């Protein structure tokens, strides 16, 4: 069944919401809803594991730095303390505040471009392919640019500035637009409708990445609970045997 232009235009409301959310990330600070939500989730996580965390903390207090313990006790104490720190450590708000606004502006600009291009999807077939190609090229450029920006941000020593990142993205997008207009593109056999639907998710990339990052941190902390409890048990047992 052939997909009509009205099908694509129906997604504009979906993209408009993404644009508003993405540009709203410019004002991301410690009072913002996303940061507060993350802190509430983290607080709830700590509360739900309070028995384990509290119990481990009390057992670790039995360690005395002025005592000469056997290597097995020292190792168990070190490991238990390391995992306890990982479970209870707070998250780095500075990373979120410095990186996500820049990614939000990039995806916000992309969303605006998508809204502009979709307006031309009801043209004659001979002109429709021209705008579909522009959409695909811009989407691929944005996907690569956002991926590289995300990988760069993993180096916490680097600060992600909104203005330089936005200007660089605009320059790259304009160059790709010009190349596409000249026909200097790599021809691929691509089903446009399928790629269009996937690229709609690209407009929500900052929110999706943020939620995935939260989920990964939760999973990492949960996985640290088991070794924390194990090394705490070993430390407590060995300490009791030494005193006995």
N, C-alpha and C positions, 0 to 999 in steps of 0.2 A: 504494500500500500504506500502510495506516495504521500510524503509529509508536506502539508501546506505551510505557508509562511505564518499563519495564525498560531500554529503550534509553537514556533520559536518565539513569537512575540509574547505568548502567554508566560514566558519565563522572565520577562522584564521586571515584574513585581518581586520575584525571587532575587534578582540581581540588585534591585534598588535597595532592598533590605541589607544585602551584603555590603553595598557601598556605604550605607549609613553606619553600619557596625565597624567597618574597616577604618573610615576616617575618624570615628569616635575613639579609636585606639590612640590617636594623637594625644589625647588628654589622659592617657593611662598614668595613674600615680598610685600611691599607697592607699588612697581613699576610694579608688575605683572599684566597681562591682566585681570585676574579674579577680582582682587581687584579694578583695574581702572574701569572695567565694572560696578561693584557694585556701585562705587562712582558716575559714570555718571548716572546710573539709579536713584540713590537717589537724585542727583541734579535735574534731570528732574522731579522727583516726587514732590520735593519741589517747583519747578518753576510752575508746573501745578496747584498747590494749593496755589500759592503765595497770591492770593486775600484773601483767608480765613485765612491763617497763618499771613499775614501782618496785616489784620484787627483785629484779635484777639490780636496780640502783642500790637497794639496801644491802644486798650481798656484796656488791663491789666496795661498799664502805668498810667492809671488814679488812680490806687490804691496808697494810701499814708500810709506808715507804722506807721506814728505818729498820725493817726486818730483812733478814737474809733468807729468802724463800728458795726452795728447789726450783729447777728450771721448768718442771711441769706446771707448778703453780704460777710461775711468772708468765708462761705462755698462755695458760688458760685465762689469767686475769687480763692480759693484753688483748686477746681475741674477744673476750666478753665485752670489754670496754669499747673496743672498736665498733662492734656490731651495735652496742647500746647507743653509741654516738650517732651511727647512721640512721637508726630508727627514730631517734628523738630530735635530730638536727632540723632546724628550720630551713625554709627554702629561700633562695636568693632572689629577692624582689628587684634588686638592681638589674639583674639580667632581663627580667620581663619588661621593666620600664624602659630600658635602653634599646631593646631589640624589636618588640612587637609593634610599637608605633611606626617604625620604618617599614616593616613588612605590611602593616595595615595600609599605609599610603600607597605602596606599590600595587597591592591588590585592589585598592580603591580606584586608582587611576585605570587599572585594567577593566574594572567593572564599568566605569564611565565609557570607556572605549567600546565595550561589548554592547551597552545600551545604544550607542550611536550606530554601530554596524547592524544590529538587529533591525533597525528601522528600514534598512534597504533590502531586507530579505523577501519583500513582496514585489520586487521588480521582475522584469522579463527574464526568462532563463538564461539568455546570453549575457546579461549583466549580473545575474545572481551569483554565478561562479566567481566573478571578480571579488565580490564582498565576502563570499565564503572562504576564499583563499586568504584574504586579509585577516579574517577571524582566526583561521587555523594557524597562520604564521605568528600573529600576535600572541595567541594562547601558548604556543610552543616556546616562544621567546620568554614570556612571563613565567612559565613553568621552570625553565632552565635558570632564569635570573633569580627567582625565589628560592630554588634549591641551592644555588651557590651562596646566596645571602644567608640562608639557614645554616649551611655548613660553616661559613665564615664566623657566624655568631657562636659556634661551639667553643671558640677560643675566647674565654671570658675576659682576657686581657684587652681585647679589642672592643672599642665603643662603636656602636652602630648609630650614625648620625642621619637624621631624617632628610635634610636638604641635599647632601651629596648623593645619597642613595637614590632619592627621587629624581634628581637631575640626570644621573647616570642611566636610570631606567628609561626616562623620557628620550634621551639621546639614542639608546639602543633600540627602543620601539620605533622611533622615527626612521632610523636607518633601515630597520627590517621592513617598515611600511614602504619605503622608497624602493628597496630591492624587489618587494612583491609587485609594486606598480610597474617596474621594468620587466617583470617576468623572470627575474634572476632567483628562482627558487628550485628546490629539489622536488621533482615530481614523484609523488607516492600515491599508491592506490588506497585511498582512505574513505571509509564510509562516513560522510559528513555528519549525519544525524547522530550516530553513536558517539563520535568525538565531541559533538556539541554538548550532549548531555553530561559527559564526564567533565568537560571544561567548565560547566556551570558550578561544579564543586570547587573549582580553582578560585572562584570569587570569595569563597569562605575559608580559604587556606589558613589565614592567621588564627581564626577561631578553632578550626579543626586541629591545627598543630598545637595550640595551647591546651586543648582538652586531652589530646594524646599525650602531651608531656606530663600533664597532671596524672593521667592513668599510669604512665611508666614509673613515675616517682612512687605512687602508691604501691605498685607491684614490687618495685625494688625494696621498699621498706618492709613489705610483707614477707618477702623472701629472706630478709635479714633476721626476722624474728626467730626462725628455727635454729640457725647457728648461734644466735645470741643466747637462747635458752640452753643449748647444749653446752657451750663453753662456760656459762654461768654454773650449770650443774657440776661440771668437771672441777671448776675452781672451788666451789663450795664443798664438794666431796673431799678433794685433796686437802683442803684447809682443815676440815674436821678431822681427817685421819692424822694430820701432822700434830694437831693439838691433843688428839687422843693418845 
